[in-house]
Amino acid sequence: MEKIIVIPQSELENLIQNSVRKIFNEQTVKPKESVNEVFSLEQASQYLNLAKQTIYGFTSKRKIPFIKKGKKLYFKLCDLEQWLETGRKKSKSEILDELSNKGK
């Protein structure tokens, strides 16, 4: 027969939150090998959620980092992530934080 354990609600909430964080962190931590993972055009298209033609246009204009071997295009995951980050716009709170930190 299993024991019934009674704990306060706040302790139960903390336990659940910590469990969810642990699972989330385990799933989002990338092994070192995946950082150097190389994508085909199709995989890059899926990862970026962009049409292949759009990616072809970006490569011809040199707007996206790529590797070309023969007639094939390849994309390093770390390069794609860095490229995505260059388009990141700051939130209002981040801008306000920067401004308040400059005054100090």
MOPAC internal coordinates of N, CA, C and O (Angstrom, degrees):
PM7 1SCF
backbone

  N    0.0000 0     0.00 0     0.00 0    0    0    0
  C    1.4382 1     0.00 0     0.00 0    1    0    0
  C    1.5305 1   110.00 1     0.00 0    2    1    0
  O    1.2310 1   120.18 1   -44.51 1    3    2    1
  N    1.3393 1   117.26 1   135.49 1    3    2    1
  C    1.4619 1   121.77 1  -179.21 1    5    3    2
  C    1.5179 1   110.81 1   -81.03 1    6    5    3
  O    1.2310 1   121.48 1   -31.29 1    7    6    5
  N    1.3327 1   114.78 1   148.71 1    7    6    5
  C    1.4597 1   120.17 1   178.20 1    9    7    6
  C    1.5167 1   109.93 1   -86.52 1   10    9    7
  O    1.2310 1   120.43 1   -34.22 1   11   10    9
  N    1.2907 1   116.78 1   145.78 1   11   10    9
  C    1.4582 1   122.24 1   174.44 1   13   11   10
  C    1.5214 1   106.78 1   -98.85 1   14   13   11
  O    1.2310 1   121.51 1   -54.04 1   15   14   13
  N    1.3330 1   114.72 1   125.96 1   15   14   13
  C    1.4603 1   120.58 1  -178.74 1   17   15   14
  C    1.5229 1   108.47 1  -109.56 1   18   17   15
  O    1.2310 1   120.44 1   -50.82 1   19   18   17
  N    1.2929 1   116.76 1   129.18 1   19   18   17
  C    1.4619 1   121.92 1   179.73 1   21   19   18
  C    1.5232 1   107.51 1  -106.64 1   22   21   19
  O    1.2310 1   121.43 1   -55.44 1   23   22   21
  N    1.3656 1   114.87 1   124.56 1   23   22   21
  C    1.4684 1   119.85 1   176.64 1   25   23   22
  C    1.5231 1   108.61 1  -134.02 1   26   25   23
  O    1.2310 1   120.26 1   -22.64 1   27   26   25
  N    1.3215 1   117.12 1   157.36 1   27   26   25
  C    1.4704 1   119.47 1   178.62 1   29   27   26
  C    1.5325 1   111.02 1   -63.28 1   30   29   27
  O    1.2310 1   120.99 1   -26.02 1   31   30   29
  N    1.3236 1   115.71 1   153.98 1   31   30   29
  C    1.4601 1   121.94 1  -177.89 1   33   31   30
  C    1.5271 1   111.16 1   -58.51 1   34   33   31
  O    1.2310 1   119.50 1   136.99 1   35   34   33
  N    1.3305 1   118.56 1   -43.01 1   35   34   33
  C    1.4703 1   121.49 1  -178.35 1   37   35   34
  C    1.5223 1   111.02 1   -62.26 1   38   37   35
  O    1.2310 1   120.50 1   142.24 1   39   38   37
  N    1.3317 1   116.66 1   -37.76 1   39   38   37
  C    1.4622 1   120.09 1   178.85 1   41   39   38
  C    1.5230 1   110.60 1   -68.06 1   42   41   39
  O    1.2310 1   120.55 1   141.31 1   43   42   41
  N    1.3306 1   116.56 1   -38.69 1   43   42   41
  C    1.4640 1   121.28 1   177.12 1   45   43   42
  C    1.5281 1   110.54 1   -64.26 1   46   45   43
  O    1.2310 1   120.40 1   137.12 1   47   46   45
  N    1.3345 1   116.84 1   -42.88 1   47   46   45
  C    1.4644 1   120.84 1   178.35 1   49   47   46
  C    1.5212 1   110.76 1   -61.30 1   50   49   47
  O    1.2310 1   120.14 1   135.75 1   51   50   49
  N    1.3358 1   117.34 1   -44.25 1   51   50   49
  C    1.4639 1   120.99 1   178.43 1   53   51   50
  C    1.5216 1   111.40 1   -61.96 1   54   53   51
  O    1.2310 1   120.50 1   138.21 1   55   54   53
  N    1.3103 1   116.65 1   -41.79 1   55   54   53
  C    1.4565 1   121.76 1   179.25 1   57   55   54
  C    1.5299 1   110.81 1   -61.48 1   58   57   55
  O    1.2310 1   120.69 1   135.15 1   59   58   57
  N    1.3148 1   116.28 1   -44.85 1   59   58   57
  C    1.4711 1   120.91 1   179.70 1   61   59   58
  C    1.5291 1   110.18 1   -65.99 1   62   61   59
  O    1.2310 1   119.83 1   133.81 1   63   62   61
  N    1.3321 1   117.93 1   -46.19 1   63   62   61
  C    1.4619 1   121.25 1   179.69 1   65   63   62
  C    1.5191 1   111.57 1   -59.91 1   66   65   63
  O    1.2310 1   120.54 1   135.38 1   67   66   65
  N    1.3330 1   116.58 1   -44.62 1   67   66   65
  C    1.4702 1   119.83 1   179.64 1   69   67   66
  C    1.5267 1   111.57 1   -64.48 1   70   69   67
  O    1.2310 1   120.47 1   142.59 1   71   70   69
  N    1.3162 1   116.72 1   -37.41 1   71   70   69
  C    1.4653 1   120.57 1   178.34 1   73   71   70
  C    1.5231 1   110.80 1   -65.74 1   74   73   71
  O    1.2310 1   120.63 1   136.19 1   75   74   73
  N    1.3204 1   116.40 1   -43.81 1   75   74   73
  C    1.4653 1   120.48 1   179.53 1   77   75   74
  C    1.5304 1   110.12 1   -64.91 1   78   77   75
  O    1.2310 1   120.02 1   136.12 1   79   78   77
  N    1.3375 1   117.56 1   -43.88 1   79   78   77
  C    1.4735 1   120.47 1   177.67 1   81   79   78
  C    1.5185 1   111.42 1   -58.81 1   82   81   79
  O    1.2310 1   120.61 1   136.40 1   83   82   81
  N    1.3293 1   116.43 1   -43.60 1   83   82   81
  C    1.4603 1   121.25 1  -178.85 1   85   83   82
  C    1.5211 1   110.35 1   -60.86 1   86   85   83
  O    1.2310 1   120.30 1   133.06 1   87   86   85
  N    1.3190 1   117.04 1   -46.94 1   87   86   85
  C    1.4662 1   121.07 1   179.62 1   89   87   86
  C    1.5184 1   110.22 1   -63.99 1   90   89   87
  O    1.2310 1   120.00 1   136.25 1   91   90   89
  N    1.3399 1   117.61 1   -43.75 1   91   90   89
  C    1.4602 1   121.41 1   179.89 1   93   91   90
  C    1.5226 1   110.76 1   -61.41 1   94   93   91
  O    1.2310 1   119.89 1   134.49 1   95   94   93
  N    1.3232 1   117.81 1   -45.51 1   95   94   93
  C    1.4664 1   121.78 1   179.91 1   97   95   94
  C    1.5182 1   111.82 1   -63.40 1   98   97   95
  O    1.2310 1   119.87 1   141.82 1   99   98   97
  N    1.3074 1   117.85 1   -38.18 1   99   98   97
  C    1.4610 1   121.22 1   178.48 1  101   99   98
  C    1.5170 1   111.07 1   -64.83 1  102  101   99
  O    1.2310 1   120.47 1   146.08 1  103  102  101
  N    1.3305 1   116.71 1   -33.92 1  103  102  101
  C    1.4608 1   120.21 1  -178.63 1  105  103  102
  C    1.5237 1   112.41 1   -81.07 1  106  105  103
  O    1.2310 1   119.75 1   150.69 1  107  106  105
  N    1.3321 1   118.07 1   -29.31 1  107  106  105
  C    1.4578 1   119.77 1  -175.99 1  109  107  106
  C    1.5199 1   113.17 1   -91.14 1  110  109  107
  O    1.2310 1   119.65 1   164.08 1  111  110  109
  N    1.3308 1   118.28 1   -15.92 1  111  110  109
  C    1.4607 1   120.15 1   177.73 1  113  111  110
  C    1.5191 1   107.77 1   -73.51 1  114  113  111
  O    1.2310 1   121.21 1   -53.87 1  115  114  113
  N    1.3283 1   115.30 1   126.13 1  115  114  113
  C    1.4519 1   119.80 1  -177.28 1  117  115  114
  C    1.5189 1   110.08 1   -98.82 1  118  117  115
  O    1.2310 1   120.57 1   -44.55 1  119  118  117
  N    1.3180 1   116.52 1   135.45 1  119  118  117
  C    1.4562 1   117.51 1   173.22 1  121  119  118
  C    1.5243 1   109.24 1   -64.15 1  122  121  119
  O    1.2310 1   120.27 1   -26.38 1  123  122  121
  N    1.3174 1   117.09 1   153.62 1  123  122  121
  C    1.4615 1   120.86 1  -177.60 1  125  123  122
  C    1.5203 1   112.05 1   -55.78 1  126  125  123
  O    1.2310 1   120.36 1   142.88 1  127  126  125
  N    1.3348 1   116.91 1   -37.12 1  127  126  125
  C    1.4611 1   119.52 1  -176.84 1  129  127  126
  C    1.5251 1   111.74 1   -62.16 1  130  129  127
  O    1.2310 1   119.77 1   144.53 1  131  130  129
  N    1.3426 1   118.05 1   -35.47 1  131  130  129
  C    1.4615 1   119.90 1  -176.07 1  133  131  130
  C    1.5220 1   111.89 1   -69.85 1  134  133  131
  O    1.2310 1   119.87 1   156.13 1  135  134  133
  N    1.3347 1   117.85 1   -23.87 1  135  134  133
  C    1.4641 1   120.55 1   177.85 1  137  135  134
  C    1.5245 1   109.66 1   -64.28 1  138  137  135
  O    1.2310 1   120.54 1   145.26 1  139  138  137
  N    1.3224 1   116.57 1   -34.74 1  139  138  137
  C    1.4645 1   121.09 1   179.94 1  141  139  138
  C    1.5243 1   112.22 1   -93.69 1  142  141  139
  O    1.2310 1   120.68 1  -168.23 1  143  142  141
  N    1.3269 1   116.30 1    11.77 1  143  142  141
  C    1.4559 1   121.19 1  -179.46 1  145  143  142
  C    1.5277 1   109.85 1   -61.85 1  146  145  143
  O    1.2310 1   121.21 1   -38.00 1  147  146  145
  N    1.3229 1   115.29 1   142.00 1  147  146  145
  C    1.4656 1   121.29 1  -179.43 1  149  147  146
  C    1.5177 1   108.35 1  -111.95 1  150  149  147
  O    1.2310 1   121.03 1   -48.52 1  151  150  149
  N    1.3309 1   115.63 1   131.48 1  151  150  149
  C    1.4567 1   122.03 1  -179.43 1  153  151  150
  C    1.5268 1   110.38 1  -104.18 1  154  153  151
  O    1.2310 1   121.14 1   -32.57 1  155  154  153
  N    1.3223 1   115.42 1   147.43 1  155  154  153
  C    1.4586 1   121.18 1   168.49 1  157  155  154
  C    1.5241 1   107.55 1   -78.45 1  158  157  155
  O    1.2310 1   120.69 1    -4.68 1  159  158  157
  N    1.3096 1   116.28 1   175.32 1  159  158  157
  C    1.4668 1   120.30 1   177.18 1  161  159  158
  C    1.5262 1   110.53 1   -59.41 1  162  161  159
  O    1.2310 1   120.46 1   136.96 1  163  162  161
  N    1.3170 1   116.72 1   -43.04 1  163  162  161
  C    1.4654 1   121.07 1  -179.46 1  165  163  162
  C    1.5288 1   111.45 1   -62.70 1  166  165  163
  O    1.2310 1   120.70 1   135.77 1  167  166  165
  N    1.3361 1   116.26 1   -44.23 1  167  166  165
  C    1.4640 1   120.29 1  -179.94 1  169  167  166
  C    1.5246 1   111.00 1   -66.45 1  170  169  167
  O    1.2310 1   120.48 1   139.11 1  171  170  169
  N    1.3376 1   116.68 1   -40.89 1  171  170  169
  C    1.4665 1   120.50 1   178.07 1  173  171  170
  C    1.5242 1   110.04 1   -63.95 1  174  173  171
  O    1.2310 1   120.60 1   141.08 1  175  174  173
  N    1.3148 1   116.45 1   -38.92 1  175  174  173
  C    1.4620 1   121.61 1   178.25 1  177  175  174
  C    1.5271 1   110.36 1   -60.93 1  178  177  175
  O    1.2310 1   120.31 1   135.76 1  179  178  177
  N    1.3200 1   117.01 1   -44.24 1  179  178  177
  C    1.4617 1   120.97 1   178.83 1  181  179  178
  C    1.5206 1   110.79 1   -67.83 1  182  181  179
  O    1.2310 1   120.44 1   135.14 1  183  182  181
  N    1.3218 1   116.76 1   -44.86 1  183  182  181
  C    1.4652 1   121.46 1  -177.42 1  185  183  182
  C    1.5295 1   110.91 1   -61.45 1  186  185  183
  O    1.2310 1   120.42 1   136.12 1  187  186  185
  N    1.3315 1   116.79 1   -43.88 1  187  186  185
  C    1.4625 1   121.46 1  -177.32 1  189  187  186
  C    1.5223 1   112.31 1   -85.95 1  190  189  187
  O    1.2310 1   120.52 1   168.86 1  191  190  189
  N    1.3279 1   116.61 1   -11.14 1  191  190  189
  C    1.4615 1   122.16 1  -176.53 1  193  191  190
  C    1.5326 1   110.43 1    58.89 1  194  193  191
  O    1.2310 1   121.85 1  -135.35 1  195  194  193
  N    1.3240 1   114.06 1    44.65 1  195  194  193
  C    1.4563 1   121.61 1   178.23 1  197  195  194
  C    1.5270 1   108.92 1  -125.17 1  198  197  195
  O    1.2310 1   120.74 1   -29.94 1  199  198  197
  N    1.3199 1   116.19 1   150.06 1  199  198  197
  C    1.4624 1   120.64 1   176.41 1  201  199  198
  C    1.5292 1   109.65 1   -67.53 1  202  201  199
  O    1.2310 1   120.69 1   -29.55 1  203  202  201
  N    1.3254 1   116.29 1   150.45 1  203  202  201
  C    1.4655 1   120.27 1   179.18 1  205  203  202
  C    1.5310 1   110.95 1   -58.14 1  206  205  203
  O    1.2310 1   120.64 1   140.92 1  207  206  205
  N    1.3219 1   116.39 1   -39.08 1  207  206  205
  C    1.4750 1   119.76 1   179.62 1  209  207  206
  C    1.5304 1   111.43 1   -61.45 1  210  209  207
  O    1.2310 1   120.71 1   142.58 1  211  210  209
  N    1.3216 1   116.25 1   -37.42 1  211  210  209
  C    1.4669 1   120.25 1   178.31 1  213  211  210
  C    1.5221 1   109.85 1   -63.88 1  214  213  211
  O    1.2310 1   120.76 1   137.27 1  215  214  213
  N    1.3249 1   116.14 1   -42.73 1  215  214  213
  C    1.4637 1   119.75 1   179.03 1  217  215  214
  C    1.5238 1   110.54 1   -66.09 1  218  217  215
  O    1.2310 1   120.19 1   139.25 1  219  218  217
  N    1.3399 1   117.24 1   -40.75 1  219  218  217
  C    1.4701 1   119.99 1   175.22 1  221  219  218
  C    1.5312 1   110.37 1   -56.99 1  222  221  219
  O    1.2310 1   120.54 1   136.58 1  223  222  221
  N    1.3334 1   116.58 1   -43.42 1  223  222  221
  C    1.4610 1   120.70 1   178.70 1  225  223  222
  C    1.5207 1   111.78 1   -61.71 1  226  225  223
  O    1.2310 1   120.59 1   137.20 1  227  226  225
  N    1.3400 1   116.47 1   -42.80 1  227  226  225
  C    1.4681 1   120.42 1   178.30 1  229  227  226
  C    1.5220 1   111.64 1   -63.33 1  230  229  227
  O    1.2310 1   120.33 1   140.45 1  231  230  229
  N    1.3509 1   116.98 1   -39.55 1  231  230  229
  C    1.4661 1   118.84 1  -179.67 1  233  231  230
  C    1.5241 1   111.23 1   -69.71 1  234  233  231
  O    1.2310 1   120.38 1   141.46 1  235  234  233
  N    1.3291 1   116.88 1   -38.54 1  235  234  233
  C    1.4713 1   118.41 1  -179.28 1  237  235  234
  C    1.5264 1   111.55 1   -67.93 1  238  237  235
  O    1.2310 1   120.57 1   151.82 1  239  238  237
  N    1.3384 1   116.52 1   -28.18 1  239  238  237
  C    1.4666 1   120.89 1   177.39 1  241  239  238
  C    1.5285 1   111.81 1   -94.07 1  242  241  239
  O    1.2310 1   120.63 1  -176.72 1  243  242  241
  N    1.3364 1   116.39 1     3.28 1  243  242  241
  C    1.4717 1   123.00 1  -179.90 1  245  243  242
  C    1.5334 1   112.00 1    57.89 1  246  245  243
  O    1.2310 1   120.70 1  -141.11 1  247  246  245
  N    1.3340 1   116.26 1    38.89 1  247  246  245
  C    1.4648 1   121.02 1   179.09 1  249  247  246
  C    1.5204 1   112.38 1   -93.96 1  250  249  247
  O    1.2310 1   120.22 1   169.63 1  251  250  249
  N    1.3256 1   117.18 1   -10.37 1  251  250  249
  C    1.4580 1   121.56 1  -177.88 1  253  251  250
  C    1.5348 1   107.68 1  -134.82 1  254  253  251
  O    1.2310 1   119.99 1   -40.39 1  255  254  253
  N    1.3368 1   117.62 1   139.61 1  255  254  253
  C    1.4667 1   118.82 1   179.14 1  257  255  254
  C    1.5339 1   111.03 1   -71.64 1  258  257  255
  O    1.2310 1   120.72 1   -43.21 1  259  258  257
  N    1.3220 1   116.23 1   136.79 1  259  258  257
  C    1.4583 1   120.31 1  -179.44 1  261  259  258
  C    1.5174 1   110.34 1  -152.37 1  262  261  259
  O    1.2310 1   121.44 1   -12.96 1  263  262  261
  N    1.3247 1   114.84 1   167.04 1  263  262  261
  C    1.4588 1   122.77 1   176.32 1  265  263  262
  C    1.5200 1   106.16 1  -122.64 1  266  265  263
  O    1.2310 1   120.85 1   -44.72 1  267  266  265
  N    1.3231 1   115.98 1   135.28 1  267  266  265
  C    1.4608 1   118.85 1   178.94 1  269  267  266
  C    1.5263 1   108.77 1  -120.93 1  270  269  267
  O    1.2310 1   121.09 1   -57.93 1  271  270  269
  N    1.3146 1   115.53 1   122.07 1  271  270  269
  C    1.4643 1   122.69 1   175.72 1  273  271  270
  C    1.5173 1   107.00 1  -122.47 1  274  273  271
  O    1.2310 1   121.15 1   -68.65 1  275  274  273
  N    1.3186 1   115.41 1   111.35 1  275  274  273
  C    1.4602 1   118.69 1  -175.11 1  277  275  274
  C    1.5194 1   108.30 1    65.05 1  278  277  275
  O    1.2310 1   120.67 1    54.73 1  279  278  277
  N    1.3090 1   116.32 1  -125.27 1  279  278  277
  C    1.4626 1   120.49 1   178.83 1  281  279  278
  C    1.5247 1   112.33 1  -100.63 1  282  281  279
  O    1.2310 1   120.15 1  -176.33 1  283  282  281
  N    1.3207 1   117.32 1     3.67 1  283  282  281
  C    1.4610 1   121.74 1  -176.34 1  285  283  282
  C    1.5305 1   110.98 1   -96.64 1  286  285  283
  O    1.2310 1   121.25 1   -36.56 1  287  286  285
  N    1.3329 1   115.21 1   143.44 1  287  286  285
  C    1.4586 1   121.97 1   175.61 1  289  287  286
  C    1.5269 1   109.25 1  -107.00 1  290  289  287
  O    1.2310 1   121.47 1   -40.34 1  291  290  289
  N    1.3249 1   114.79 1   139.66 1  291  290  289
  C    1.4602 1   121.63 1   177.63 1  293  291  290
  C    1.5194 1   108.75 1  -132.26 1  294  293  291
  O    1.2310 1   121.23 1   -24.76 1  295  294  293
  N    1.3363 1   115.24 1   155.24 1  295  294  293
  C    1.4543 1   120.98 1  -176.79 1  297  295  294
  C    1.5229 1   108.94 1  -138.07 1  298  297  295
  O    1.2310 1   120.29 1   -51.97 1  299  298  297
  N    1.3443 1   117.05 1   128.03 1  299  298  297
  C    1.4567 1   120.61 1   176.73 1  301  299  298
  C    1.5257 1   108.82 1   -81.69 1  302  301  299
  O    1.2310 1   120.76 1   -44.84 1  303  302  301
  N    1.3157 1   116.15 1   135.16 1  303  302  301
  C    1.4578 1   121.97 1  -178.71 1  305  303  302
  C    1.5264 1   110.92 1   -56.00 1  306  305  303
  O    1.2310 1   120.05 1   134.27 1  307  306  305
  N    1.3241 1   117.51 1   -45.73 1  307  306  305
  C    1.4663 1   120.06 1  -178.26 1  309  307  306
  C    1.5281 1   110.86 1   -62.59 1  310  309  307
  O    1.2310 1   120.08 1   144.12 1  311  310  309
  N    1.3519 1   117.44 1   -35.88 1  311  310  309
  C    1.4730 1   120.74 1   177.65 1  313  311  310
  C    1.5226 1   110.87 1   -67.31 1  314  313  311
  O    1.2310 1   120.37 1   139.16 1  315  314  313
  N    1.3325 1   116.90 1   -40.84 1  315  314  313
  C    1.4645 1   120.49 1   179.75 1  317  315  314
  C    1.5245 1   111.03 1   -65.70 1  318  317  315
  O    1.2310 1   120.44 1   138.97 1  319  318  317
  N    1.3324 1   116.76 1   -41.03 1  319  318  317
  C    1.4669 1   119.91 1   178.66 1  321  319  318
  C    1.5232 1   110.74 1   -64.22 1  322  321  319
  O    1.2310 1   120.63 1   137.49 1  323  322  321
  N    1.3258 1   116.39 1   -42.51 1  323  322  321
  C    1.4695 1   120.23 1   178.81 1  325  323  322
  C    1.5310 1   110.10 1   -65.21 1  326  325  323
  O    1.2310 1   120.22 1   140.52 1  327  326  325
  N    1.3217 1   117.19 1   -39.48 1  327  326  325
  C    1.4645 1   121.57 1   178.70 1  329  327  326
  C    1.5266 1   110.34 1   -63.13 1  330  329  327
  O    1.2310 1   120.58 1   138.69 1  331  330  329
  N    1.3291 1   116.50 1   -41.31 1  331  330  329
  C    1.4657 1   120.05 1   177.85 1  333  331  330
  C    1.5252 1   110.86 1   -62.90 1  334  333  331
  O    1.2310 1   120.41 1   138.75 1  335  334  333
  N    1.3302 1   116.82 1   -41.25 1  335  334  333
  C    1.4677 1   121.23 1  -179.01 1  337  335  334
  C    1.5312 1   111.89 1   -63.20 1  338  337  335
  O    1.2310 1   119.76 1   150.06 1  339  338  337
  N    1.3276 1   118.07 1   -29.94 1  339  338  337
  C    1.4693 1   119.89 1  -179.59 1  341  339  338
  C    1.5210 1   111.40 1   -65.55 1  342  341  339
  O    1.2310 1   120.24 1   158.25 1  343  342  341
  N    1.3283 1   117.16 1   -21.75 1  343  342  341
  C    1.4609 1   120.65 1   178.90 1  345  343  342
  C    1.5198 1   113.10 1   -92.79 1  346  345  343
  O    1.2310 1   120.46 1  -177.59 1  347  346  345
  N    1.3255 1   116.73 1     2.41 1  347  346  345
  C    1.4601 1   120.67 1  -176.59 1  349  347  346
  C    1.5258 1   110.62 1   -71.03 1  350  349  347
  O    1.2310 1   121.26 1   -47.84 1  351  350  349
  N    1.3015 1   115.20 1   132.16 1  351  350  349
  C    1.4610 1   121.81 1   176.89 1  353  351  350
  C    1.5165 1   108.83 1  -102.82 1  354  353  351
  O    1.2310 1   120.39 1   -39.73 1  355  354  353
  N    1.3056 1   116.85 1   140.27 1  355  354  353
  C    1.4656 1   121.59 1  -179.38 1  357  355  354
  C    1.5262 1   110.58 1   -74.55 1  358  357  355
  O    1.2310 1   121.23 1   -32.61 1  359  358  357
  N    1.3229 1   115.25 1   147.39 1  359  358  357
  C    1.4594 1   120.40 1   176.27 1  361  359  358
  C    1.5318 1   108.78 1   -78.07 1  362  361  359
  O    1.2310 1   120.87 1   -15.14 1  363  362  361
  N    1.3131 1   115.95 1   164.86 1  363  362  361
  C    1.4685 1   119.90 1   178.28 1  365  363  362
  C    1.5193 1   111.08 1   -58.60 1  366  365  363
  O    1.2310 1   120.56 1   138.73 1  367  366  365
  N    1.3286 1   116.54 1   -41.27 1  367  366  365
  C    1.4664 1   119.35 1  -178.47 1  369  367  366
  C    1.5289 1   111.18 1   -65.76 1  370  369  367
  O    1.2310 1   119.63 1   144.21 1  371  370  369
  N    1.3318 1   118.31 1   -35.79 1  371  370  369
  C    1.4674 1   120.85 1   177.19 1  373  371  370
  C    1.5265 1   110.82 1   -66.07 1  374  373  371
  O    1.2310 1   120.60 1   139.43 1  375  374  373
  N    1.3236 1   116.46 1   -40.57 1  375  374  373
  C    1.4652 1   120.93 1   179.28 1  377  375  374
  C    1.5182 1   109.98 1   -65.65 1  378  377  375
  O    1.2310 1   120.62 1   135.66 1  379  378  377
  N    1.3282 1   116.41 1   -44.34 1  379  378  377
  C    1.4645 1   120.19 1   178.80 1  381  379  378
  C    1.5271 1   111.40 1   -63.89 1  382  381  379
  O    1.2310 1   120.24 1   140.65 1  383  382  381
  N    1.3301 1   117.15 1   -39.35 1  383  382  381
  C    1.4619 1   120.97 1   177.05 1  385  383  382
  C    1.5258 1   111.07 1   -61.27 1  386  385  383
  O    1.2310 1   120.97 1   136.59 1  387  386  385
  N    1.3431 1   115.75 1   -43.41 1  387  386  385
  C    1.4665 1   119.72 1   178.37 1  389  387  386
  C    1.5083 1   111.17 1   -61.39 1  390  389  387
  O    1.2310 1   120.77 1   135.56 1  391  390  389
  N    1.3310 1   116.13 1   -44.44 1  391  390  389
  C    1.4640 1   119.80 1  -179.19 1  393  391  390
  C    1.5254 1   111.90 1   -64.15 1  394  393  391
  O    1.2310 1   120.66 1   139.90 1  395  394  393
  N    1.3242 1   116.35 1   -40.10 1  395  394  393
  C    1.4675 1   119.04 1  -179.65 1  397  395  394
  C    1.5318 1   110.67 1   -71.06 1  398  397  395
  O    1.2310 1   119.75 1   149.21 1  399  398  397
  N    1.3301 1   118.08 1   -30.79 1  399  398  397
  C    1.4655 1   121.09 1   177.78 1  401  399  398
  C    1.5201 1   112.31 1   -73.54 1  402  401  399
  O    1.2310 1   119.74 1   151.22 1  403  402  401
  N    1.3379 1   118.11 1   -28.78 1  403  402  401
  C    1.4662 1   121.69 1   179.21 1  405  403  402
  C    1.5242 1   110.62 1   -69.37 1  406  405  403
  O    1.2310 1   120.83 1   149.84 1  407  406  405
  N    1.3278 1   116.02 1   -30.16 1  407  406  405
  C    1.4554 1   120.04 1  -178.87 1  409  407  406
  C    1.5161 1   113.14 1   -76.12 1  410  409  407
  O    1.2310 1   120.14 1   170.19 1  411  410  409
  N    1.3174 1   117.34 1    -9.81 1  411  410  409
  C    1.4803 1   121.07 1  -176.56 1  413  411  410
  C    1.4965 1   111.76 1   -88.75 1  414  413  411
  O    1.2310 1   120.10 1   180.00 1  415  414  413

